[in-house]
Amino acid sequence: MHKPAVAGCLIVGLAVIGFLTAADVMNTVSAIAVGVALFIAAGVELKRKKPNE
C-alpha cells in the first residue's frame, strides 16, 4: 500500500477504537492492545519492500 493509505487506515482505526472506548463498548486494556497491534501492522507495512516488477 502507499504510505498515505497506510496512515489514513491507521488514523481511522485509532478513531474507531477511541469511539468504542468512549462509548464503553471496549475496555481500556483491549483498546490499548488493539492500538499497539495497529501501530505494529502499519510499521510492518511501511517497512515492507516492494516487489520488483
Secondary structure as the mmCIF struct_conf table of DSSP 4:
data_model
#
loop_
_struct_conf.conf_type_id
_struct_conf.id
_struct_conf.beg_label_comp_id
_struct_conf.beg_label_asym_id
_struct_conf.beg_label_seq_id
_struct_conf.end_label_comp_id
_struct_conf.end_label_asym_id
_struct_conf.end_label_seq_id
HELX_RH_AL_P HELX_RH_AL_P1 LYS A 3 ALA A 22
TURN_TY1_P TURN_TY1_P1 ALA A 23 ASP A 24
BEND BEND1 VAL A 25 MET A 26
HELX_RH_AL_P HELX_RH_AL_P2 THR A 28 LYS A 47
BEND BEND2 ARG A 48 ARG A 48
HELX_LH_PP_P HELX_LH_PP_P1 LYS A 49 ASN A 52
#
